[in-house]
Amino acid sequence: MGYDEVLTHLGDFGRYQKVIYFLICLTSITCAFHKLAGVFLLAKPEFRCVLPFENASEVQYGDLPKDLWPMAYPKDILGVKYETCSFYDVNYTEDYLNSSVPFTTNGTRGCSHYVYDKTKYLNSAVTEWDMVCNRNFLRATSDALFMLGVLVGSIVFGQMSDKYGRKPIFFSSLVIQVIFGVLAAVAPEYLTYTCARFIVGATTSGVFLVAYVIAMEMVGPSMRLFAGIFVMMFFSVGFMLTAAFAYFVHDWRWLQIALTLPGLLFMCYYWIIPESARWLLSKNRKEAAIANIQKAARFNKVEISADLLNQLLDDNSKEEKKPATDEEDQHQPSVWDLLRYPNLRRKTLLIFFDWFVNSGTYYGLSWNTNNLGSNVLLNFVISGAVEIPAYTFLLFTLNKWGRRTILCGCMLVAGIALLITIAIPSDMNWLLITCAMLGKLAITSSYGTIYIFSAEQFPTVVRNVGLGAASMVARIGGILAPFFNMLGDIWKPLPLIIFGAMAFVGGLLSLLLPETHNKPTLETIADGEEFGKASKVTQYLLEEGKELQNIEKSETLPLNATAPATESSSNAVQQQNGRNKY
């Protein structure tokens, strides 16, 4: 009798699991704070060069009337905006400023000082360290390194939680997050700030993914899809609440502190959140696992007999002590197994591209709200709010419609909505924002779908390896997203067009992937290689669960290992899903 069957007796989603699940969902809110904080911490307001006749320590952005800007600043390469990173090299006398034709013979000079518009932002790290013009890349680099930290954290904290336990890693990463979150707020210069944010990014993985795994290991199989979707909704709530903090706290250092300190509230979880019983059993800590199960049973007002628990422990002991086969000893699953065979390689590369596009587009649109103009806070709130219907859509369709249909359809909708922005006139900014938000809604649904679709595409023997590799590719998309957003300084719709083109191409390429809905679980490398081929013999062999053959080459494909139990595969997939996005 497996642990999942014990959960059925305990209650797939009993009162105890609901309480723990809700408390853990709250941690995703603070993770959203840190992941989205860069929009406001690194906000770039309107700015201009301080002209030679102005006092840099006293000048205000509005001291130079807009009608005099043509006399001081050249137009950009598109002839739309003023190039405020340089000014005409002239003698700025009163007579010159009152004339109508700028003097351009001497060319332009670069800025030595900048003055910023404080009507939207009192200050930010950008204004404090002048990360504009030729230093503009520092802003994107800081966000990119934050996402690199998320990648490193998912690897490091994920492995540590498997080795040392979920609970100690959760609290240690939480302490580190609070310490370095405050350090980022008091950082005296850019390097310290960026390093601190890198570590905070790593701890968002440690805080959330470990807590997420604890929750998912307590939820029965029938509720895991809903539990996984709802936790993403809490992330969206945190998304929107970030704007509320930014509305009331206008100084970027105090804002960073305000977004960090709520993490202290989770310290009280030490006496509430239990260690994962499943992990305890995997480490042969039977007494502790029994204590946790019995505590949950008392809270849920159900009884689990000692015989049932003993049967559980016997089954887990047998599973843990099962001798490895000669084939398992000789070969451990790796990502190269996914790239060794032509059909499996084609599907793997398509999945990797979809992960890259979904992550890059999701974070790119989330961080691009400042570039959309109009009311920045309202744009940000809407960008978070559209995720709620996106996830709700998945709850009603993911187990009814085909995975490929949803993934392809959502990516195409996102692509079309974002590509339309190329034709939107500059005076219809509301329509640009509408298309961007529609794209965000669609790519959020797509991002939620790619988890389960990928898990069903990869064979069991390499499923966790495949999802881990896909997660790393996704992080590359998130790392590059800030640099794509920099292109908005040249032309506002340009980042949206790039994201739209990638989403549209990804949606079309997804049609080349086989549908997995209501199909048998792929267990071996041979299953994965043959799945999606048109041969009727192949389909028959797959449905019968027999060893698949490469009919064209008339040779049996090697099997990497005996497929592990379905329960173990499901648990690995659920744990990896928690690591991928957060």
Secondary structure, 3 states (H helix, E strand, C coil): CCHHHHHHHHCCCCHHHHHHHHHHHHHHHHHHHHHHCHHHHCCCCCEEECCCCCCCCCCCHHHCCHHHHHHHCCECCCCCCECCCEEECCCCCHHHHCCCCCCCCCCEEECCCEEECCCCCCCCHHHHCCCCHHHCHHHHHHHHHHHHHHHHHHHHHHHHHHHHCHHHHHHHHHHHHHHHHHHHHHCCCHHHHHHHHHHHHHHHHHHHHHHHHHHHCCCCHHHHHHHHHHHHHHHHHHHHHHHHHHHHCCCHHHHHHHHHHHHHHHHHHHHCCCCCHHHHHHCCCHHHHHHHHHHHHHHHCCCCCHHHHHHHHHHHHHHHHCCCCHHHHHCCCCCHHHHCCHHHHHHHHHHHHHHHHHHHHHHHHHHCHHHHCCCHHHHHHHHHHCHHHHHHHHHHHCCCCCHHHHHHHHHHHHHHHHHHHHHCCCCCHHHHHHHHHHHHHHHHHHHHHHHHHHHHHCCHHHHHHHHHHHHHHHHHHHHHHHHHHHHHHCCCCHHHHHHHHHHHHHHHHHCCCCCCCCCCCCCCHHHHHHCCCCCHHHHHHHHHCCCCEECCCCEECCCCCCCCCHHHHHHHHHHHHHHHHC
